[in-house]
Amino acid sequence: MEKDNLLESEHLGGTIVFDDDNLFDKVAINKGQKAKGNLGSIELKTSFYTNIAIGLYKGEERKENKFARAGLTKFDDILRRIEDAAANDDPFADQVIMDIHANILEAEEVLASADQYLKQLAQAKFRNVSGSIKQPKKMSVFDVHLRTNIGLHVFWMLRDADEIIRFNLFQKAIAIIDEAAARNVNLTVANAFWKIYSNVFRWHPTGITRAELKSNTQRAQQAIEENKRITLTEGVLAGTERSTFAPKLKTKPEEDVRPLLSPEEQEQVVKEKVQQRKEIMEENPLSK
């Protein structure tokens, strides 16, 4: 098998083991869709059938004429910080989560289309061919420690993608699909995931809030510049449109939603409060 095929025979086959399946929805496990439970307590061990899925999960190292790419694990790690910022009213973080959600819906459509396409090919030609794929003797096992609902959702999508790519390879091996068409399926599926992952690298932490952004302070302008690759929609900026994946906003008194002060401004505030205290003491010496 040629190395540029992206799928190598020693990675065909695999298993998924749940350390505690009581944490999961039984129907969801059977459907391979999603899990329920406390994200902090979920422990998974998984293996993948294909090299493409392995790369999408753990990332790809830099090679000749190819840049390194972060996989699902790094995506989930950065996304957790973005979710924290979104909970603290960062509109740019909220927008990134909204964009990720949109890309997830697109990826689900890609997976459904690829699956339907391959099944149609099989139905049209499978009567005249036969074949099988042997399970490998050894499989790489990965510990799964995902901390976001989005990360877990994408993990189950990746499991589905792995099955689709494996089926694609099987059909290529028995001449149901040609090399070019098989490669196109693989790349289309993989790129749908890379597109999801790329969103987190557009965000930069600034500690900005919607209230401060609307006030157009100097810090707000700096936040806009640092997050210039993120296009805020009116609904997200107003807080009226949020992804169902977005964390709940932390409630706080209105007076706490204010721009952060510079060191000089903080010092001035302290001086003013000290002066106010002195004036109170002069008027009423018994004040404490």
N, C-alpha and C positions, 0 to 999 in steps of 0.2 A: 504494500500500500504506500502511495506517495506521501511524503511528509507534508506537502502543501494542501493535503486534503482536509486538514484540521481535525479529522476524526481518525484515531488509530486503534487497531484491533485490541490492544492490550487493555483498553479502557471500556470495552463493551461489556455491559452487565453491571449489576449493583444491587444494593439493598438499603433499606431505611429502617432504623431501629429507634423505638421510642423508649426512653428510660422509665417514663411514668406516663402511660397513655391515659391515666385518669385526668390529666391536665388538659386533654384535648376532647373536642367534640367528635364522637365516634363517626357520625355521618360525614363530617368534614374530612376525617382521615381517609375514609373509603373513597371520597370524591377527590381527594388530593387538593383541596381548595384552601382551607385556612384552619388555624387552631384557636382555641379559646383558653383563657387562663391568665395568670399573672406572668407578664413577660419576663420578670426578673427570676422566676422559678422554673422556667421551661428549659429543659436540657434535651438536646437532639444529637444523634449521631447519624450521619448520612453519607452515602456514596452516590456517585453519578455514573451513568452509562458512557457518557461522551466527554472528550477533551474540551469541547466548546462549553459545556455546562460547568466543568471544573474551572475553566478560566473565568466564566461569568460569576462564579461563586467566590473564588479566592483572589481573582485578579490575574493579570498577565504581566510577566517580567519583560523588561526592555530587551529587544533583540535587534538584529541587523535590519535596518529600514522599517522598524516597528517600535513605536513608543510604548512604554509601560502603561497599563490601564488598571484602575482600581476596580475591584469586584464588589459583590454584595456586602461582604463583611465591612469593608472600609466605608461604603455608602451608608450602611446602617449606623456606624460609629459617628460619622459627621452629621447624619440626619438627627441623631439624638440631641445634639447641640442646637440644631436649627429648631427642633420642636420646643426646647427650653426657651429659646428666644421668642418664638411665636406665642408661647404661653405668657410671656412678659410684654406682649403687645407690639412686637417688631413686625411691621407690615411686610418688609422684604422677606422675612422668614415665612410668613403666612403665604406670600405669593409663590415662593419656591415649592411649598407643600401643595398648593393648588396646581402648579405646573406639573409636579410629579404625578399627582392624581390623574391629570389629563393624559400624560404619557403612559400611565398604567392602563387606562382604558384603551388607548391606541394599541399597546402591546397585546392586550387580551384579544383584540380583533385580529391582530397579526397571527397569533397562535391558533385561533379558531379557523382562519382562512388557510393556514398551512396544513393544519390537520385535515380539513375537508378536501383540500387539493390532493394530498397524498392518498387519502382513502378512496377518492374517485379514480385515481390512477390504478390503485390496487384492484378495485372492483372491475375495472375495464380489462385488466391483463392478467390477473392473478390465477385464473383457471389454467393457464398454459405454462406456469412456472412453479417451482418449488424451491425451498431453501430454508436455512435456519442460521441463527447466530449463537455461537457457543458462549457460555458464561466464562469469564476469566477466572483463573485459580486465585488470584490476589486482586484486591480492590483497595484503593486509597480511601480511608475513612476520615471524615472531617467532623470535628465537634462544632455544633451550631450554637452560637451565643448571640442571638439577635435580640435587640432591646426596644425596637419600635414596631408598632402595628404594621406600618408600611413595609418594613424590612421582612417581617414574617409573611405578609401577603405576597411580596415579590418572591420569597423563597418557594412558596407553593407554586407560583407561576413558573419558576425555574425548573421545578420537578416536572411539570407538564411539558416544558420546552425540551427537556432532556429526553423524554419519551418520544416526542415528535422527531427530534434530530436522529435518534436511534432508529426509528421506523424509516426515516428518509435514507439513512445509510443502508439499511437492510434492502430497501427497494432498489437502490443503486447497485448493490452487490448482485442482485438477481436480474438486473437489466430491465427493471420496470421504469426507472427514471434515468435519464442520461446524466453525465458528469456535470455539465453546465447548469442544468436545471436543479440538480441536487445541491450544488454549491450556492446557487441563488437562494434556495430555501434556507440553508444554514446561515448565510450572511444576513438575510432579512430578519430571521428570528433573533440572532445575536444582536444585531444593531438596535432592535426594539428595546433590549435591556440596557445596552450602553447609553442609549438616549435617556432612559430613566436615571441612570447613575450620574450622568453629567450635570444634572441640575444642581446638586449640592455644591459643586465647585464654583457656581456663580455667586454664592452668598458669602458675605464678609460680616463678621460680628462688629456691631457698632454701638449696641445698647440703645438704639433709637426707639422711640415709641410713635404711635400715630399722632398723639397730641403734639409732640415736638415737631414732627415732620410737617404738620399743618401750620405750625407757627413760623416755619421757614427760618429757623435759627442758623447760625454758622455751623453748628454741629449737624443740623439737618442737611445742609448743603454738602458737607463732607460725607455724610452717610449715603447720599444720593450718588456722589462721585464714586465711592468705593463699591457700590452695588449697581453700577451703571449697566451691567449686563442683565439686570432684572427689570422688566417692564411692569410697573404696578397698574392694575386695573382699578377703575373707580370703586367697584364693589369691595375689593380687598382693602383699599386705602380707607374706605369708610367703615370697614368692619362688618358690612352687611352680607358679604359673600365669603364663605370659608369652606374649605374642603371638609368632608366628613372624617378625614384622617387627622385633621388639625386638632391639637390639644385644646382643652378648655382654657379660656383666658383667666388669669389670676385676677380676682377682684381686689380693688384697693380704693381708698378714699380719693376723691377727685384732687385734693391738694397734694397727694403723693405722685400724681401723674404730671411731672414737671421736668424740664430740661435739667440735666446734670450741670452743676456749676464748676467753673474753672477754679484752680487753687486760689487765685486772686479774689474771685467773687466769693468763695467760701470764707476767706479771711475777712472780707468786708462785712459779710453777714454776721460773723462772730462778733466783730467790733460793734456793730449796731445793736446786737442783743446785749452785750456788756454795758453799753451806754444806756440802753433802756432800763436795765436792771439798776444801774446807779441812780437814775432819775427816780425810780420807784422807791429806793432805799432812802433818798433824801426827803421824799414826801412822807414816807412812813417808815421810821427807823426800826419798827418792830417786824417789818416784813422779812421773811426768810427766803 
